[in-house]
Amino acid sequence: MPTLKMTDAAVQRVSAAAGERTDYFDSHPRDRQRGLVLRVSAGADGSVTRTWATLYRIKGSTKLRRATIGDYPTYSLAEAREEAAQIVQAARKGMDIIAEREAAAKARAAKEKDTVEAAVKDFLEDWEKRPKRMGGMRAASYVKVLRQHFDNRVLPRWRTRHVGDITRGDVDELVRKVARDAPVLANRVLAGLKAFFNWCIRHDPPLVHVNPAALVEKPGQEEARERVLTAAELRYVWSAFDKIGYPFGPFFKLALLTGQRLSEVAGLRWSEIDEYSSSWTIPAARTKGRRVHVVPLSAQAIKIVEGLKAFKRKDVDLIFTTTGKTPISGFSRAKSLLDTAITAARKEDKLAPLARWTIHDLRRTAATEMSRLKVARFIIARVLNHADTQVTGIYDRNEFLEEKKTALTAWANHLDIILSNKVTPLAARRKRSTA
């Protein structure tokens, strides 16, 4: 291998023929560094690159190793000599600095790969398609909400942290901070974290060995939701459905009449409606329990579906859609429109705003009213498509269509009676009482 009396000027001058590459050893009489190599390469276009390297042997080994230091002038001659000296001196003591650096780099890369952000991404993707222990896939709507909890509450604080560095104190601090403004939401975030870290333990290889959220207590006190709309409230609510119009007005009406989940009603398709049998078949992929669910439609529900044909688009199967490609969303905004309409109507009747209620109360109200109509709880559960936890339920594939039809028809007829009793404004009642 040729040598070069290496000085800054000599390194800058040395060149190579086009397409050739030459390695030069350092031969400076005073500052020479043993093992230092300058590789000079010339491209076909005449461009020249100069790269530093060092050759070394680990103590006790006959294998000659080569380590690239970097290019010139990024690494000056003095810097290249210093780096080569460290590598060679460590090798004489039996240490391989280069191997240690590579191992450290791999460890850093692995740590960066196992950040909370990366692990959460894999967790949610895996969780969405992995069946629950009791069978059935997890509802996409549930995973969507869980994803929002991580995006809004967890990742802003832990995004770049290594998942194995999260402690119980970190979890406790995070959920308590959420609980200051939203105690119930904090419980949901905690439940999501427990599931996430359990997934990390089951991961192959495990990302953590202990669940830091396991012993953290729920920060929020929850009460069972029991809100059921009264007959008088239902009249105001139904009137508001009419005022907000398509798509949310008839959407909420069908949700109330059928007692089905919002996501299932929102995804209603024309192909799922059988007008001959007056039924709606929800495919397994769209139900929470991943079970095919047949919903008998009352005459009132069929009338609403018939009215929706005026909004039917060519080659669009979705019934409730504004894009033609996806089901409606934005339930919170629709609820705000409802509340505004209800408050205005009650104000006109000199009544206070309606007590706080949620869209889910429509489903609870339907179930409660069917119970008051003496419908058996077992049949109500079938209408709502709740899981049958009895052992015999695993083998019983009876759809109870007639019983469900009777229950939903009775509820729809009862709702007609409720709605036919018009609300008498307070002023009119007072005038009549003093007459």
SULWOLIN-V914127 format. One record per residue. N is the residue number from 1. PSI is psi in degrees with one decimal (* if undefined). OMEGA is omega in radians with two decimals (999 if undefined). Layout:
{{N & PSI & OMEGA} {N & PSI & OMEGA}}
This chain:
{{1 & 129.9 & -3.14} {2 & 157.3 & 3.11} {3 & 164.0 & 3.14} {4 & 127.3 & 3.06} {5 & 93.1 & -2.92} {6 & 118.7 & 2.94} {7 & 165.6 & 3.13} {8 & -40.6 & -3.12} {9 & -41.2 & -3.12} {10 & -39.6 & 3.13} {11 & -39.3 & -3.14} {12 & -33.0 & -3.08} {13 & -33.7 & -2.99} {14 & 139.3 & -3.08} {15 & -171.7 & 3.13} {16 & 158.6 & 3.11} {17 & 152.7 & -3.12} {18 & 127.7 & 3.11} {19 & 3.5 & -3.11} {20 & 164.1 & -3.13} {21 & 132.5 & -3.10} {22 & 137.8 & 3.06} {23 & 135.8 & -3.14} {24 & 133.6 & 3.01} {25 & 152.1 & 3.11} {26 & 122.5 & -3.13} {27 & 22.8 & 3.14} {28 & 131.4 & -3.04} {29 & -25.4 & -3.07} {30 & -45.8 & -3.03} {31 & 9.7 & -3.06} {32 & 135.5 & 3.06} {33 & 121.1 & -3.13} {34 & 130.8 & 3.07} {35 & -12.8 & -3.11} {36 & 133.8 & -3.11} {37 & 138.0 & 3.01} {38 & 117.3 & 3.09} {39 & 123.5 & -3.14} {40 & 122.3 & -3.12} {41 & 141.3 & 3.13} {42 & 130.8 & 3.11} {43 & 172.3 & 3.14} {44 & -25.1 & -3.14} {45 & 3.2 & 3.12} {46 & -4.2 & 3.12} {47 & 143.1 & -3.07} {48 & 132.7 & 3.05} {49 & 144.9 & -3.13} {50 & 125.1 & -3.05} {51 & 134.6 & 3.13} {52 & 144.3 & 3.03} {53 & 169.1 & 3.06} {54 & 143.8 & 3.08} {55 & 138.0 & -3.10} {56 & 158.5 & 3.04} {57 & 133.6 & 3.07} {58 & 140.2 & -3.13} {59 & 127.9 & 3.13} {60 & -1.4 & -3.14} {61 & 148.0 & 3.10} {62 & -3.5 & -3.09} {63 & 125.6 & 3.10} {64 & 126.1 & -3.11} {65 & 153.1 & 3.12} {66 & 132.9 & 3.12} {67 & 126.3 & 3.09} {68 & 132.1 & 3.13} {69 & -47.1 & -3.13} {70 & 177.0 & -3.07} {71 & 160.4 & 3.03} {72 & 132.6 & 0.30} {73 & 10.2 & 3.08} {74 & -43.6 & 2.99} {75 & 117.8 & 3.11} {76 & 171.3 & 3.11} {77 & -44.3 & -3.11} {78 & -42.5 & -3.14} {79 & -37.9 & 3.13} {80 & -41.0 & 3.11} {81 & -41.8 & -3.13} {82 & -44.5 & -3.14} {83 & -43.9 & 3.13} {84 & -39.2 & -3.14} {85 & -43.0 & -3.14} {86 & -42.9 & -3.11} {87 & -46.3 & -3.10} {88 & -43.5 & -3.12} {89 & -40.7 & 3.11} {90 & -38.7 & 3.14} {91 & -37.0 & 3.12} {92 & -24.0 & 3.11} {93 & 3.3 & 3.12} {94 & 10.5 & -3.13} {95 & 143.9 & 3.11} {96 & 94.7 & -3.12} {97 & -40.7 & -3.09} {98 & -45.0 & 3.13} {99 & -39.2 & 3.12} {100 & -40.4 & 3.13} {101 & -41.5 & 3.14} {102 & -40.2 & 3.12} {103 & -41.4 & 3.13} {104 & -38.8 & 3.13} {105 & -40.8 & 3.11} {106 & -39.4 & 3.13} {107 & -40.9 & 3.11} {108 & -41.0 & 3.14} {109 & -40.0 & 3.12} {110 & -37.8 & 3.14} {111 & -39.7 & 3.10} {112 & -35.6 & 3.13} {113 & -33.5 & -3.10} {114 & 36.3 & 3.02} {115 & 162.5 & 3.11} {116 & -40.9 & -3.12} {117 & -47.0 & -3.12} {118 & -41.6 & -3.12} {119 & -40.2 & 3.12} {120 & -41.1 & 3.12} {121 & -48.4 & -3.14} {122 & -38.9 & -3.14} {123 & -48.8 & -3.09} {124 & -39.2 & 3.11} {125 & -40.4 & -3.14} {126 & -40.6 & -3.07} {127 & -33.6 & -3.09} {128 & -29.9 & -3.09} {129 & -2.7 & -3.11} {130 & 128.1 & 3.13} {131 & 149.4 & 3.04} {132 & 162.7 & -3.11} {133 & -32.4 & -3.13} {134 & 6.6 & 3.10} {135 & 152.8 & 3.14} {136 & 148.6 & -3.13} {137 & 154.5 & 3.08} {138 & 141.5 & -3.11} {139 & 136.8 & 3.13} {140 & -33.6 & 3.14} {141 & -36.5 & 3.12} {142 & -44.3 & 3.12} {143 & -35.4 & 3.11} {144 & -44.8 & 3.12} {145 & -41.4 & 3.12} {146 & -40.0 & 3.11} {147 & -39.1 & 3.11} {148 & -39.0 & 3.11} {149 & -44.1 & 3.14} {150 & -43.5 & -3.11} {151 & -39.5 & -3.01} {152 & -27.6 & -3.00} {153 & -34.0 & -3.02} {154 & -54.4 & -3.04} {155 & -36.7 & 3.11} {156 & -23.9 & -3.12} {157 & -32.0 & -3.00} {158 & 7.3 & -2.94} {159 & -51.9 & -3.02} {160 & 0.0 & -3.13} {161 & 148.9 & 3.10} {162 & 135.0 & -3.04} {163 & -31.2 & 3.14} {164 & -10.2 & -3.13} {165 & -7.0 & -3.12} {166 & 129.2 & -3.11} {167 & 170.0 & 3.09} {168 & -36.5 & 3.10} {169 & -38.0 & 3.10} {170 & -44.6 & -3.12} {171 & -46.3 & -3.12} {172 & -42.7 & 3.13} {173 & -41.8 & -3.10} {174 & -49.4 & -3.07} {175 & -31.8 & 3.11} {176 & -33.2 & 3.07} {177 & -41.6 & 3.09} {178 & -37.2 & -3.07} {179 & -21.6 & 3.14} {180 & -35.3 & -3.12} {181 & -29.5 & -3.05} {182 & 84.0 & -3.08} {183 & -43.5 & -3.11} {184 & -39.5 & 3.09} {185 & -37.1 & 3.12} {186 & -37.1 & 3.09} {187 & -39.0 & 3.13} {188 & -41.1 & 3.11} {189 & -43.4 & 3.13} {190 & -43.3 & 3.12} {191 & -40.2 & 3.11} {192 & -39.3 & 3.13} {193 & -38.7 & 3.11} {194 & -43.6 & 3.11} {195 & -39.7 & -3.13} {196 & -48.0 & -3.10} {197 & -29.9 & 3.02} {198 & -38.9 & 3.08} {199 & -39.8 & 3.12} {200 & -34.8 & 3.12} {201 & -39.6 & -3.11} {202 & -13.5 & -3.10} {203 & 147.3 & 3.13} {204 & 109.9 & -0.04} {205 & 160.4 & -3.11} {206 & 137.2 & 3.07} {207 & -29.1 & 3.03} {208 & 163.5 & 3.13} {209 & -13.0 & 3.13} {210 & 139.7 & 3.11} {211 & 107.4 & -3.09} {212 & -13.2 & -3.13} {213 & -6.3 & -2.98} {214 & -42.5 & -3.04} {215 & 6.8 & 3.11} {216 & 128.8 & -3.09} {217 & 151.9 & 3.09} {218 & 128.3 & -3.13} {219 & -19.2 & -3.06} {220 & 139.3 & 3.07} {221 & 122.4 & -3.09} {222 & 145.5 & 3.05} {223 & 147.0 & 3.12} {224 & 138.0 & 3.12} {225 & 122.2 & -3.06} {226 & 9.8 & -3.06} {227 & 123.5 & 3.07} {228 & 131.1 & -3.12} {229 & 135.3 & 3.11} {230 & 172.1 & 3.12} {231 & -45.2 & -3.14} {232 & -40.2 & 3.13} {233 & -39.9 & 3.14} {234 & -34.9 & -3.14} {235 & -41.9 & 3.10} {236 & -40.7 & -3.12} {237 & -46.3 & -3.14} {238 & -40.2 & 3.10} {239 & -37.2 & 3.11} {240 & -33.6 & 3.07} {241 & -44.2 & -3.14} {242 & -36.5 & -3.05} {243 & -34.1 & -3.10} {244 & -16.6 & 3.02} {245 & -165.7 & -3.10} {246 & 142.6 & 0.08} {247 & -17.5 & -2.97} {248 & -30.3 & 3.13} {249 & -61.4 & 3.11} {250 & -27.5 & 3.08} {251 & -48.7 & 3.14} {252 & -35.2 & 3.12} {253 & -45.8 & 3.13} {254 & -35.5 & 3.11} {255 & -41.6 & 3.14} {256 & -42.9 & -3.09} {257 & -35.1 & -3.08} {258 & -22.8 & -3.11} {259 & 17.2 & -3.10} {260 & 165.0 & -3.10} {261 & 149.5 & -3.08} {262 & -44.4 & -3.10} {263 & -33.3 & -3.13} {264 & -38.9 & 3.10} {265 & -40.0 & -3.13} {266 & -33.7 & -3.11} {267 & 10.9 & -3.12} {268 & 135.8 & -3.13} {269 & 150.3 & 3.12} {270 & -35.1 & -3.12} {271 & -13.5 & 3.13} {272 & -11.7 & -3.11} {273 & 126.9 & 3.04} {274 & 100.1 & -3.08} {275 & -28.1 & -3.12} {276 & -44.0 & -3.13} {277 & 1.2 & -3.11} {278 & 56.4 & -3.12} {279 & 160.9 & 3.12} {280 & 119.5 & 3.13} {281 & 115.0 & 3.12} {282 & 119.5 & -3.12} {283 & 155.7 & -3.10} {284 & -36.4 & -3.08} {285 & -19.1 & -3.08} {286 & 3.4 & 3.13} {287 & 154.4 & -3.10} {288 & -40.7 & -3.10} {289 & 4.4 & -3.11} {290 & 43.6 & 3.06} {291 & 137.6 & 3.04} {292 & 134.7 & -3.07} {293 & 122.5 & 3.13} {294 & 124.6 & -3.12} {295 & 109.8 & 3.04} {296 & 136.4 & -3.10} {297 & 127.3 & 3.09} {298 & 167.3 & 3.11} {299 & -34.3 & 3.13} {300 & -40.0 & 3.12} {301 & -41.5 & 3.12} {302 & -39.4 & 3.13} {303 & -39.6 & 3.11} {304 & -43.3 & 3.13} {305 & -41.7 & 3.12} {306 & -41.2 & 3.13} {307 & -25.5 & -3.13} {308 & -13.1 & 3.13} {309 & -22.2 & 3.11} {310 & -20.8 & -3.12} {311 & 4.6 & -3.08} {312 & 133.1 & 3.12} {313 & 148.9 & 3.12} {314 & 132.8 & 3.10} {315 & 20.4 & 3.08} {316 & 118.6 & -3.08} {317 & -27.8 & -3.13} {318 & 138.3 & 3.13} {319 & -43.8 & 3.14} {320 & 97.4 & -3.12} {321 & 147.5 & 3.04} {322 & -16.0 & -3.11} {323 & -20.0 & -3.05} {324 & -6.7 & -3.10} {325 & -28.9 & -3.10} {326 & 153.1 & 3.08} {327 & 162.9 & 3.10} {328 & 152.7 & 3.05} {329 & -167.6 & -3.14} {330 & 42.3 & -3.12} {331 & -32.9 & -3.13} {332 & -42.2 & 3.12} {333 & -41.1 & 3.11} {334 & -39.1 & 3.11} {335 & -37.3 & 3.10} {336 & -40.5 & 3.10} {337 & -40.6 & 3.09} {338 & -48.3 & -3.11} {339 & -40.0 & 3.12} {340 & -45.4 & -3.14} {341 & -40.8 & -3.13} {342 & -45.2 & -3.13} {343 & -40.9 & 3.13} {344 & -42.9 & -3.13} {345 & -41.1 & -3.13} {346 & -33.8 & 3.09} {347 & -39.4 & 3.11} {348 & -32.2 & 3.10} {349 & 11.1 & 3.13} {350 & 44.2 & 3.09} {351 & 152.4 & 3.11} {352 & 158.1 & 3.09} {353 & 154.5 & 3.14} {354 & 139.7 & 3.08} {355 & 150.5 & -3.06} {356 & 132.4 & 3.08} {357 & 161.9 & -3.14} {358 & 163.1 & 3.13} {359 & -33.2 & 3.13} {360 & -22.1 & 3.12} {361 & -21.1 & 3.09} {362 & -44.4 & 3.14} {363 & -42.1 & 3.13} {364 & -38.8 & 3.13} {365 & -44.3 & 3.12} {366 & -45.3 & -3.13} {367 & -42.4 & -3.12} {368 & -42.6 & 3.14} {369 & -35.9 & 3.07} {370 & -37.2 & 3.09} {371 & -40.9 & 3.11} {372 & -24.9 & 3.10} {373 & 13.1 & 3.07} {374 & 23.7 & 3.02} {375 & 132.7 & -3.12} {376 & 142.6 & -3.12} {377 & -36.3 & -3.13} {378 & -40.8 & -3.14} {379 & -38.0 & 3.09} {380 & -41.6 & 3.11} {381 & -36.7 & 3.11} {382 & -38.0 & 3.10} {383 & -42.9 & -3.10} {384 & -6.6 & -3.11} {385 & 40.8 & 3.02} {386 & 150.7 & -3.13} {387 & 139.9 & 3.06} {388 & 109.8 & -3.07} {389 & -5.9 & 3.12} {390 & 148.8 & -3.14} {391 & -40.4 & -3.11} {392 & -22.0 & -3.13} {393 & -24.8 & -3.13} {394 & -32.8 & -3.07} {395 & -18.7 & -3.09} {396 & 111.9 & -3.13} {397 & 17.6 & 3.10} {398 & 126.5 & -3.10} {399 & -14.4 & -3.11} {400 & 43.1 & -3.06} {401 & -42.6 & -3.12} {402 & -43.1 & -3.14} {403 & -40.5 & 3.12} {404 & -39.2 & 3.13} {405 & -43.4 & 3.12} {406 & -42.7 & -3.12} {407 & -47.7 & -3.10} {408 & -32.6 & 3.09} {409 & -42.5 & 3.12} {410 & -41.2 & 3.13} {411 & -42.7 & -3.14} {412 & -41.0 & 3.12} {413 & -38.5 & 3.11} {414 & -38.6 & 3.11} {415 & -36.5 & 3.07} {416 & -42.0 & 3.13} {417 & -42.4 & 3.12} {418 & -46.5 & -3.07} {419 & -23.8 & -3.13} {420 & -19.0 & 3.09} {421 & 91.7 & -3.05} {422 & 147.5 & 3.10} {423 & 127.0 & 3.10} {424 & 117.7 & -3.14} {425 & 145.6 & -3.11} {426 & -39.9 & -3.11} {427 & -40.0 & 3.14} {428 & -38.5 & -3.14} {429 & -39.5 & -3.14} {430 & -41.4 & -3.13} {431 & -39.4 & -3.11} {432 & -34.5 & -3.11} {433 & -22.4 & -3.12} {434 & -5.0 & -3.10} {435 & * & 999}}
